[in-house]
Every structure is written in structure tokens, then in C-alpha cells.
Amino acid sequence: MLEVLGILFTMKDALKDGDMCTIVAGVHTGKMGIVKDIHTSKTGVITITVEQEDGERFKTLAKNVVVNG
């Protein structure tokens, strides 16, 4: 959960398809790209597909991502 001005949000609320993001943890640390797909597993883990400028796509956990303003 993410708290902004006293309001709690889930990562899924904070991320939207088309958002530019930077990966800040995990295998893909330092990479940037556009969020293309958001999926929540049966256990509640949120995964996203990120597409880089060169067309490379990879999956990562939403908790490892920061949305670029």
C-alpha cells in the first residue's frame, strides 16, 4: 500500500497502462519504459509488463517500479 496525503492506495491504483516508469529494484534495476500490462495474481501479487524504447519487453513486480511524473 502507498499512502499519499493520508489516502491509502494499492500499487495497482498508482500504475496505469501508458505510464512511464523506472525500475528501482530487482533484476531490471535502472531500466525505464512504458507500462503495457498490469496483472494481479490469485495471491495478490501485481506484475507489470514494461516496454523499453527499443521495443524490448520484460515483466517485473509492481513494487519494484516508480512512476515518472
C-alpha positions, 0 to 999 in steps of 0.5 A: 500500500502507498499512502499519499496525503493520508489516502491509502492506495494499492500499487495497482491504483498508482500504475496505469497502462501508458505510464512511464516508469523506472525500475528501482529494484530487482533484476531490471534495476535502472531500466525505464519504459512504458507500462503495457500490462498490469496483472494481479495474481490469485495471491495478490501479487501485481506484475507489470509488463514494461516496454523499453524504447527499443521495443524490448519487453520484460515483466517485473513486480509492481513494487519494484517500479516508480512512476515518472511524473 
